[in-house]
Amino acid sequence: MPPENPLSPASTETDSPTALSRRTFIAASAVSGAAAVAGPALLGAEPAAAADANSSQVSLTVNGTRRTVTVDNRTSLLDLLREQFGLTGTKKGCDAGACGACTVLVDDRRVNGCLTLAVRLDGARVTTIEGLSPGGDKPLHPLQQAFVDQDAFQCGYCTPGQIMSGIGCLKEGHTGSPEEIREWMSGNICRCGCYVKIVKAIQQAKG
């Protein structure tokens, strides 16, 4: 798929405790999200009541700007960002939490936007690739600049999610060695031939 933004992960995920915990978290999120959406129908709610219960008002801060919207309870954070807010730097890839292209930060923690229900984010702070640099003549975020310096691009499509996940690694302190970076970036670089340069970019941004 062609890149939409040049500033927008090749080790495979093993059955380490970390990998298992990541998969467990993704599975649990998907199941709980489905249960939350299906609940009223399973309980036999009246059609009119079900219609009222299918949407909610959500207030969240996106890239420093407070936004209040009414969303369908099934709307993912990814779709909210792209379709309602026009923030298309966050990419829609597998839509199943496997490729990492939709990675953003929620309250400074990495999440897969396609698996995160927007209705659960009331009061949260969301940061996307667009929120890292003001643009114009202003400097890039250090990790964005490191991606440029290290030529850490393959097709570029997954780059926004890789950068956001890399920032998460930096905030979490998972940058002690190239091996540690590869482990914690596994969901974003497992399909990318530029993973060696991506690891170097994260090391550069660490300083």
Accessible surface in RSA format (square Angstrom, percent):
REM  Atomic radii and reference values for relative SASA: ProtOr
REM  Chains: A
REM  Algorithm: Lee & Richards
REM  Probe-radius: 1.40
REM  Slices: 20
REM RES _ NUM      All-atoms   Total-Side   Main-Chain    Non-polar    All polar
REM                ABS   REL    ABS   REL    ABS   REL    ABS   REL    ABS   REL
RES MET A   1   152.06  78.7  98.03  64.9  54.03 128.7  81.06  68.9  71.01  94.1
RES PRO A   2   106.36  77.5  98.29  89.6   8.06  29.3 104.31  86.1   2.05  12.7
RES PRO A   3    69.84  50.9  49.68  45.3  20.16  73.3  49.68  41.0  20.16 125.3
RES GLU A   4    98.45  56.5  60.44  45.7  38.01  90.5  39.25  75.9  59.20  48.3
RES ASN A   5    43.26  29.8  41.96  40.6   1.29   3.1   6.52  15.7  36.73  35.5
RES PRO A   6    98.96  72.1  95.12  86.7   3.83  13.9  98.96  81.7   0.00   0.0
RES LEU A   7    33.58  18.7  33.58  24.0   0.00   0.0  33.58  23.6   0.00   0.0
RES SER A   8     0.00   0.0   0.00   0.0   0.00   0.0   0.00   0.0   0.00   0.0
RES PRO A   9     4.51   3.3   4.25   3.9   0.26   0.9   4.25   3.5   0.26   1.6
RES ALA A  10    39.64  36.4  21.44  33.1  18.19  41.4  21.44  30.2  18.19  48.2
RES SER A  11    33.98  28.7  26.06  34.8   7.92  18.2  31.31  66.7   2.67   3.7
RES THR A  12   104.12  74.1  92.21  93.5  11.90  28.4  66.45  89.3  37.67  56.9
RES GLU A  13    59.54  34.2  33.89  25.6  25.65  61.1  19.64  38.0  39.91  32.6
RES THR A  14    87.21  62.0  79.16  80.2   8.05  19.2  69.04  92.7  18.16  27.5
RES ASP A  15   112.07  78.5  87.53  87.1  24.55  58.0  28.57  67.2  83.51  83.3
RES SER A  16    31.13  26.3  24.40  32.6   6.73  15.5  28.31  60.3   2.82   3.9
RES PRO A  17   114.34  83.3 105.45  96.1   8.89  32.3 110.14  90.9   4.20  26.1
RES THR A  18    25.93  18.4  22.24  22.5   3.70   8.8   6.42   8.6  19.52  29.5
RES ALA A  19     3.83   3.5   2.71   4.2   1.12   2.6   3.56   5.0   0.27   0.7
RES LEU A  20    86.69  48.3  86.23  61.7   0.46   1.1  86.34  60.6   0.35   0.9
RES SER A  21    64.72  54.7  53.33  71.2  11.39  26.2  47.81 101.8  16.92  23.7
RES ARG A  22    57.66  24.2  52.87  26.9   4.79  11.4  25.25  34.5  32.41  19.6
RES ARG A  23    92.21  38.7  87.99  44.9   4.22  10.1  62.67  85.6  29.55  17.9
RES THR A  24    90.31  64.2  84.68  85.8   5.63  13.4  66.07  88.7  24.24  36.6
RES PHE A  25   131.04  65.6 126.14  78.1   4.90  12.8 130.57  79.2   0.48   1.4
RES ILE A  26    46.27  26.3  46.01  34.3   0.26   0.6  46.27  33.3   0.00   0.0
RES ALA A  27    55.68  51.2  49.18  75.9   6.50  14.8  55.44  78.1   0.24   0.6
RES ALA A  28    56.71  52.1  46.14  71.2  10.58  24.1  54.51  76.8   2.20   5.8
RES SER A  29    27.80  23.5  20.33  27.1   7.48  17.2  16.43  35.0  11.37  15.9
RES ALA A  30    46.77  43.0  34.32  53.0  12.44  28.3  41.43  58.4   5.33  14.1
RES VAL A  31   105.86  69.7 101.29  91.7   4.57  11.0 105.06  91.3   0.80   2.2
RES SER A  32    47.23  39.9  39.96  53.3   7.27  16.8  40.47  86.2   6.76   9.5
RES GLY A  33     9.15  11.3   0.00   N/A   9.15  11.3   9.15  25.1   0.00   0.0
RES ALA A  34    63.24  58.1  50.97  78.7  12.27  27.9  59.79  84.2   3.45   9.1
RES ALA A  35    59.96  55.1  47.39  73.1  12.57  28.6  54.52  76.8   5.43  14.4
RES ALA A  36    58.29  53.6  28.78  44.4  29.51  67.1  41.25  58.1  17.04  45.1
RES VAL A  37    50.67  33.3  35.57  32.2  15.10  36.4  38.99  33.9  11.68  31.7
RES ALA A  38    38.41  35.3  33.41  51.6   4.99  11.4  38.41  54.1   0.00   0.0
RES GLY A  39    20.16  24.9   0.00   N/A  20.16  24.9  20.16  55.3   0.00   0.0
RES PRO A  40    38.71  28.2  35.13  32.0   3.58  13.0  37.73  31.1   0.98   6.1
RES ALA A  41    82.08  75.5  55.25  85.3  26.83  61.0  63.82  89.9  18.26  48.4
RES LEU A  42   146.63  81.7 113.35  81.1  33.28  83.7 116.95  82.1  29.68  79.9
RES LEU A  43   155.35  86.5 123.86  88.6  31.49  79.2 128.67  90.4  26.68  71.8
RES GLY A  44    58.01  71.5   0.00   N/A  58.01  71.5  34.67  95.2  23.34  52.3
RES ALA A  45    44.50  40.9  15.89  24.5  28.61  65.1  26.12  36.8  18.38  48.7
RES GLU A  46   121.26  69.6 118.69  89.8   2.57   6.1  50.83  98.3  70.44  57.5
RES PRO A  47   110.01  80.2  97.50  88.9  12.51  45.5 105.39  87.0   4.62  28.7
RES ALA A  48    75.35  69.3  65.00 100.3  10.35  23.5  72.53 102.1   2.83   7.5
RES ALA A  49    53.99  49.6  44.45  68.6   9.54  21.7  50.36  70.9   3.63   9.6
RES ALA A  50    24.76  22.8  24.47  37.8   0.29   0.7  24.76  34.9   0.00   0.0
RES ALA A  51    63.18  58.1  48.03  74.1  15.15  34.5  51.21  72.1  11.97  31.7
RES ASP A  52   115.17  80.7  94.76  94.3  20.41  48.3  33.13  78.0  82.04  81.8
RES ALA A  53    50.50  46.4  32.90  50.8  17.61  40.1  44.14  62.2   6.36  16.9
RES ASN A  54    65.17  44.9  64.40  62.2   0.77   1.8  10.75  25.9  54.42  52.6
RES SER A  55    50.98  43.1  38.84  51.8  12.14  28.0  16.20  34.5  34.78  48.7
RES SER A  56    35.29  29.8  27.61  36.8   7.68  17.7  19.90  42.4  15.39  21.6
RES GLN A  57   130.14  72.8 104.08  76.1  26.05  62.0  22.18  47.2 107.95  81.9
RES VAL A  58     1.57   1.0   1.38   1.2   0.20   0.5   1.57   1.4   0.00   0.0
RES SER A  59    26.53  22.4  26.19  35.0   0.34   0.8  10.46  22.3  16.07  22.5
RES LEU A  60     0.03   0.0   0.03   0.0   0.00   0.0   0.03   0.0   0.00   0.0
RES THR A  61    26.85  19.1  26.54  26.9   0.31   0.7  16.86  22.7   9.99  15.1
RES VAL A  62     4.50   3.0   1.39   1.3   3.12   7.5   1.39   1.2   3.12   8.5
RES ASN A  63    46.79  32.3  16.19  15.7  30.59  73.7  21.26  51.2  25.53  24.7
RES GLY A  64    70.87  87.4   0.00   N/A  70.87  87.4  33.30  91.4  37.57  84.2
RES THR A  65    76.16  54.2  72.72  73.7   3.43   8.2  44.62  59.9  31.53  47.7
RES ARG A  66   131.99  55.4 108.49  55.3  23.49  55.9  58.61  80.1  73.37  44.5
RES ARG A  67    79.17  33.2  75.62  38.5   3.55   8.5  12.82  17.5  66.35  40.2
RES THR A  68    76.46  54.4  46.04  46.7  30.42  72.5  30.87  41.5  45.59  68.9
RES VAL A  69    27.61  18.2  20.89  18.9   6.72  16.2  27.61  24.0   0.00   0.0
RES THR A  70    87.41  62.2  65.35  66.3  22.06  52.6  45.84  61.6  41.57  62.8
RES VAL A  71     1.96   1.3   0.00   0.0   1.96   4.7   1.96   1.7   0.00   0.0
RES ASP A  72    50.05  35.1  41.54  41.3   8.52  20.1  24.80  58.4  25.26  25.2
RES ASN A  73    33.05  22.8  32.74  31.6   0.31   0.7  13.13  31.6  19.92  19.3
RES ARG A  74   149.01  62.6 131.74  67.2  17.27  41.1  43.00  58.8 106.01  64.2
RES THR A  75    25.33  18.0  18.95  19.2   6.38  15.2  13.55  18.2  11.78  17.8
RES SER A  76    12.62  10.7  11.79  15.7   0.83   1.9  11.00  23.4   1.62   2.3
RES LEU A  77     0.00   0.0   0.00   0.0   0.00   0.0   0.00   0.0   0.00   0.0
RES LEU A  78     0.45   0.3   0.45   0.3   0.00   0.0   0.45   0.3   0.00   0.0
RES ASP A  79    34.85  24.4  34.13  34.0   0.72   1.7   3.91   9.2  30.94  30.9
RES LEU A  80     0.22   0.1   0.00   0.0   0.22   0.6   0.22   0.2   0.00   0.0
RES LEU A  81     0.00   0.0   0.00   0.0   0.00   0.0   0.00   0.0   0.00   0.0
RES ARG A  82    49.47  20.8  41.00  20.9   8.46  20.2   3.76   5.1  45.71  27.7
RES GLU A  83   133.19  76.5  96.52  73.0  36.68  87.3  40.97  79.2  92.23  75.3
RES GLN A  84    90.97  50.9  58.98  43.1  31.99  76.2  29.35  62.5  61.62  46.7
RES PHE A  85    22.18  11.1   1.85   1.1  20.33  52.9   4.38   2.7  17.80  50.9
RES GLY A  86    52.72  65.0   0.00   N/A  52.72  65.0  28.33  77.7  24.39  54.6
RES LEU A  87    31.61  17.6  31.25  22.4   0.36   0.9  31.61  22.2   0.00   0.0
RES THR A  88    58.53  41.6  57.59  58.4   0.94   2.2  30.01  40.3  28.52  43.1
RES GLY A  89     3.87   4.8   0.00   N/A   3.87   4.8   2.41   6.6   1.46   3.3
RES THR A  90     3.11   2.2   1.47   1.5   1.63   3.9   1.66   2.2   1.44   2.2
RES LYS A  91     0.07   0.0   0.07   0.0   0.00   0.0   0.07   0.1   0.00   0.0
RES LYS A  92    74.85  36.5  64.91  39.8   9.95  23.7  61.16  55.0  13.69  14.6
RES GLY A  93    27.08  33.4   0.00   N/A  27.08  33.4   3.49   9.6  23.59  52.8
RES CYS A  94    58.40  44.2  25.51  28.5  32.89  77.3  36.48  92.4  21.93  23.6
RES ASP A  95    75.22  52.7  53.15  52.9  22.07  52.2  15.71  37.0  59.52  59.4
RES ALA A  96    63.33  58.2  46.28  71.4  17.05  38.8  50.00  70.4  13.33  35.3
RES GLY A  97     9.60  11.8   0.00   N/A   9.60  11.8   1.25   3.4   8.35  18.7
RES ALA A  98    50.36  46.3  36.45  56.2  13.91  31.6  44.68  62.9   5.68  15.0
RES CYS A  99    22.81  17.3  20.66  23.0   2.15   5.1  16.85  42.7   5.96   6.4
RES GLY A 100     5.73   7.1   0.00   N/A   5.73   7.1   4.34  11.9   1.39   3.1
RES ALA A 101     0.62   0.6   0.39   0.6   0.23   0.5   0.39   0.6   0.23   0.6
RES CYS A 102     4.77   3.6   4.77   5.3   0.01   0.0   1.26   3.2   3.51   3.8
RES THR A 103     7.13   5.1   5.28   5.4   1.85   4.4   3.51   4.7   3.62   5.5
RES VAL A 104     0.19   0.1   0.19   0.2   0.00   0.0   0.19   0.2   0.00   0.0
RES LEU A 105     3.25   1.8   3.09   2.2   0.16   0.4   3.09   2.2   0.16   0.4
RES VAL A 106    14.89   9.8  12.32  11.2   2.57   6.2  12.32  10.7   2.57   7.0
RES ASP A 107    66.99  46.9  56.91  56.6  10.07  23.8  22.34  52.6  44.65  44.5
RES ASP A 108    56.59  39.6  50.87  50.6   5.72  13.5  13.25  31.2  43.34  43.2
RES ARG A 109   178.72  75.0 178.72  91.1   0.00   0.0  53.97  73.8 124.75  75.6
RES ARG A 110    45.29  19.0  24.21  12.3  21.08  50.2  14.36  19.6  30.94  18.7
RES VAL A 111    28.73  18.9  22.97  20.8   5.76  13.9  28.73  25.0   0.00   0.0
RES ASN A 112    32.41  22.4  26.71  25.8   5.70  13.7   2.84   6.8  29.57  28.6
RES GLY A 113     0.00   0.0   0.00   N/A   0.00   0.0   0.00   0.0   0.00   0.0
RES CYS A 114    16.73  12.7   1.45   1.6  15.28  35.9   0.39   1.0  16.34  17.6
RES LEU A 115    40.71  22.7  24.99  17.9  15.71  39.5  29.99  21.1  10.71  28.8
RES THR A 116    26.98  19.2  22.32  22.6   4.66  11.1  18.52  24.9   8.46  12.8
RES LEU A 117    23.93  13.3  21.65  15.5   2.27   5.7  21.65  15.2   2.27   6.1
RES ALA A 118     0.00   0.0   0.00   0.0   0.00   0.0   0.00   0.0   0.00   0.0
RES VAL A 119    40.45  26.6  28.27  25.6  12.18  29.3  28.27  24.6  12.18  33.0
RES ARG A 120   125.95  52.9  92.58  47.2  33.37  79.5  51.47  70.3  74.48  45.1
RES LEU A 121    15.75   8.8  14.42  10.3   1.33   3.3  15.75  11.1   0.00   0.0
RES ASP A 122    97.32  68.2  71.18  70.8  26.14  61.8  21.72  51.1  75.59  75.4
RES GLY A 123    46.14  56.9   0.00   N/A  46.14  56.9  20.95  57.5  25.19  56.4
RES ALA A 124     9.22   8.5   6.18   9.5   3.04   6.9   9.08  12.8   0.14   0.4
RES ARG A 125   116.64  49.0 115.74  59.0   0.90   2.1  52.66  72.0  63.98  38.8
RES VAL A 126     2.01   1.3   0.00   0.0   2.01   4.8   0.00   0.0   2.01   5.4
RES THR A 127    32.60  23.2  32.60  33.1   0.00   0.0  13.43  18.0  19.17  29.0
RES THR A 128     0.00   0.0   0.00   0.0   0.00   0.0   0.00   0.0   0.00   0.0
RES ILE A 129     6.40   3.6   2.63   2.0   3.77   9.1   2.63   1.9   3.77  10.2
RES GLU A 130    65.00  37.3  39.92  30.2  25.08  59.7  43.79  84.7  21.22  17.3
RES GLY A 131    36.67  45.2   0.00   N/A  36.67  45.2   7.53  20.7  29.14  65.3
RES LEU A 132    30.27  16.9   9.68   6.9  20.60  51.8  11.70   8.2  18.58  50.0
RES SER A 133    21.21  17.9   6.63   8.8  14.58  33.6   8.06  17.2  13.15  18.4
RES PRO A 134   111.25  81.1  66.39  60.5  44.86 163.1  80.02  66.1  31.23 194.1
RES GLY A 135    34.26  42.3   0.00   N/A  34.26  42.3  31.91  87.6   2.35   5.3
RES GLY A 136    84.23 103.9   0.00   N/A  84.23 103.9  42.81 117.5  41.42  92.8
RES ASP A 137   155.61 109.0 118.64 118.1  36.97  87.4  41.95  98.7 113.67 113.4
RES LYS A 138   128.42  62.7 118.06  72.4  10.36  24.7  60.86  54.8  67.56  72.0
RES PRO A 139   110.55  80.6  94.42  86.1  16.13  58.6 106.26  87.7   4.29  26.7
RES LEU A 140    57.99  32.3  44.02  31.5  13.97  35.1  44.18  31.0  13.81  37.2
RES HIS A 141    44.33  24.2  39.78  27.6   4.55  11.6  25.93  26.7  18.40  21.4
RES PRO A 142    84.88  61.9  75.96  69.2   8.92  32.4  82.23  67.9   2.66  16.5
RES LEU A 143     0.00   0.0   0.00   0.0   0.00   0.0   0.00   0.0   0.00   0.0
RES GLN A 144     7.23   4.0   7.23   5.3   0.00   0.0   0.00   0.0   7.23   5.5
RES GLN A 145    74.24  41.5  74.24  54.3   0.00   0.0  32.23  68.6  42.01  31.9
RES ALA A 146     0.06   0.1   0.06   0.1   0.00   0.0   0.06   0.1   0.00   0.0
RES PHE A 147     0.00   0.0   0.00   0.0   0.00   0.0   0.00   0.0   0.00   0.0
RES VAL A 148    70.79  46.6  58.30  52.8  12.49  30.1  58.35  50.7  12.43  33.7
RES ASP A 149    82.93  58.1  45.98  45.8  36.94  87.4  22.79  53.6  60.13  60.0
RES GLN A 150    53.92  30.1  46.39  33.9   7.52  17.9   3.61   7.7  50.31  38.2
RES ASP A 151    82.38  57.7  81.23  80.9   1.15   2.7  24.77  58.3  57.61  57.5
RES ALA A 152     0.30   0.3   0.00   0.0   0.30   0.7   0.00   0.0   0.30   0.8
RES PHE A 153    52.50  26.3  39.53  24.5  12.96  33.7  40.14  24.3  12.35  35.4
RES GLN A 154   113.94  63.7  80.59  58.9  33.35  79.4  33.04  70.3  80.90  61.4
RES CYS A 155    71.05  53.7  53.35  59.5  17.71  41.6  38.57  97.7  32.48  35.0
RES GLY A 156     6.91   8.5   0.00   N/A   6.91   8.5   4.46  12.3   2.44   5.5
RES TYR A 157    18.42   8.6  18.42  10.5   0.00   0.0  11.56   8.7   6.86   8.5
RES CYS A 158    33.65  25.5  32.49  36.2   1.17   2.7   4.80  12.2  28.85  31.1
RES THR A 159     2.40   1.7   2.05   2.1   0.35   0.8   0.00   0.0   2.40   3.6
RES PRO A 160     2.04   1.5   1.94   1.8   0.11   0.4   2.04   1.7   0.00   0.0
RES GLY A 161     0.43   0.5   0.00   N/A   0.43   0.5   0.20   0.5   0.23   0.5
RES GLN A 162     4.29   2.4   4.21   3.1   0.08   0.2   0.18   0.4   4.11   3.1
RES ILE A 163     0.00   0.0   0.00   0.0   0.00   0.0   0.00   0.0   0.00   0.0
RES MET A 164     1.36   0.7   1.36   0.9   0.00   0.0   1.36   1.2   0.00   0.0
RES SER A 165     1.01   0.9   1.01   1.4   0.00   0.0   0.00   0.0   1.01   1.4
RES GLY A 166     0.00   0.0   0.00   N/A   0.00   0.0   0.00   0.0   0.00   0.0
RES ILE A 167     7.34   4.2   7.34   5.5   0.00   0.0   7.34   5.3   0.00   0.0
RES GLY A 168     0.00   0.0   0.00   N/A   0.00   0.0   0.00   0.0   0.00   0.0
RES CYS A 169     0.00   0.0   0.00   0.0   0.00   0.0   0.00   0.0   0.00   0.0
RES LEU A 170    47.81  26.6  27.96  20.0  19.84  49.9  28.67  20.1  19.14  51.5
RES LYS A 171   116.77  57.0  76.34  46.8  40.43  96.3  42.23  38.0  74.54  79.4
RES GLU A 172    70.53  40.5  38.33  29.0  32.20  76.7  38.35  74.2  32.18  26.3
RES GLY A 173    50.06  61.7   0.00   N/A  50.06  61.7  28.48  78.2  21.57  48.3
RES HIS A 174    39.57  21.6  39.57  27.5   0.00   0.0  26.14  26.9  13.43  15.6
RES THR A 175    10.56   7.5   7.57   7.7   2.99   7.1   0.00   0.0  10.56  16.0
RES GLY A 176    57.36  70.7   0.00   N/A  57.36  70.7  26.92  73.9  30.44  68.2
RES SER A 177    39.90  33.7  36.27  48.4   3.63   8.4  29.78  63.4  10.12  14.2
RES PRO A 178    48.60  35.4  48.60  44.3   0.00   0.0  48.60  40.1   0.00   0.0
RES GLU A 179   106.73  61.3 100.80  76.3   5.92  14.1  56.01 108.3  50.72  41.4
RES GLU A 180    49.87  28.6  46.31  35.0   3.56   8.5  19.01  36.8  30.87  25.2
RES ILE A 181     0.00   0.0   0.00   0.0   0.00   0.0   0.00   0.0   0.00   0.0
RES ARG A 182    69.20  29.1  69.14  35.2   0.06   0.2   6.30   8.6  62.90  38.1
RES GLU A 183    70.73  40.6  61.62  46.6   9.11  21.7  30.16  58.3  40.57  33.1
RES TRP A 184    62.87  25.2  62.83  30.4   0.05   0.1  54.95  29.3   7.92  12.9
RES MET A 185     0.04   0.0   0.04   0.0   0.00   0.0   0.04   0.0   0.00   0.0
RES SER A 186     5.72   4.8   5.72   7.6   0.00   0.0   4.42   9.4   1.30   1.8
RES GLY A 187    13.31  16.4   0.00   N/A  13.31  16.4  12.34  33.9   0.97   2.2
RES ASN A 188     6.81   4.7   6.81   6.6   0.00   0.0   0.00   0.0   6.81   6.6
RES ILE A 189     0.08   0.0   0.08   0.1   0.00   0.0   0.08   0.1   0.00   0.0
RES CYS A 190    28.25  21.4  16.56  18.5  11.70  27.5   3.39   8.6  24.86  26.8
RES ARG A 191   155.92  65.5 123.66  63.0  32.26  76.8  71.32  97.5  84.60  51.3
RES CYS A 192    13.55  10.3  11.34  12.7   2.21   5.2   6.61  16.7   6.94   7.5
RES GLY A 193    58.98  72.7   0.00   N/A  58.98  72.7  31.47  86.4  27.51  61.6
RES CYS A 194    19.71  14.9  16.97  18.9   2.74   6.4   2.74   6.9  16.97  18.3
RES TYR A 195    61.60  28.8  61.60  35.0   0.00   0.0  18.51  13.9  43.09  53.1
RES VAL A 196    73.41  48.3  71.18  64.4   2.23   5.4  73.13  63.5   0.28   0.8
RES LYS A 197    83.30  40.6  83.29  51.1   0.02   0.0  48.68  43.8  34.62  36.9
RES ILE A 198     0.22   0.1   0.22   0.2   0.00   0.0   0.22   0.2   0.00   0.0
RES VAL A 199     6.25   4.1   6.25   5.7   0.00   0.0   6.25   5.4   0.00   0.0
RES LYS A 200   104.59  51.0 101.83  62.5   2.76   6.6  49.68  44.7  54.91  58.5
RES ALA A 201     0.00   0.0   0.00   0.0   0.00   0.0   0.00   0.0   0.00   0.0
RES ILE A 202     0.02   0.0   0.02   0.0   0.00   0.0   0.02   0.0   0.00   0.0
RES GLN A 203    68.36  38.2  60.18  44.0   8.17  19.5  19.99  42.5  48.37  36.7
RES GLN A 204    73.16  40.9  51.73  37.8  21.44  51.0  40.01  85.2  33.15  25.1
RES ALA A 205    24.79  22.8   0.50   0.8  24.29  55.2   4.10   5.8  20.68  54.8
RES LYS A 206   110.31  53.8  81.12  49.8  29.19  69.5  54.58  49.1  55.73  59.4
RES GLY A 207    93.88 115.8   0.00   N/A  93.88 115.8  65.82 180.6  28.06  62.8
END  Absolute sums over single chains surface
CHAIN  1 A    10180.5       7677.3       2503.2       5840.7       4339.8
END  Absolute sums over all chains
TOTAL         10180.5       7677.3       2503.2       5840.7       4339.8
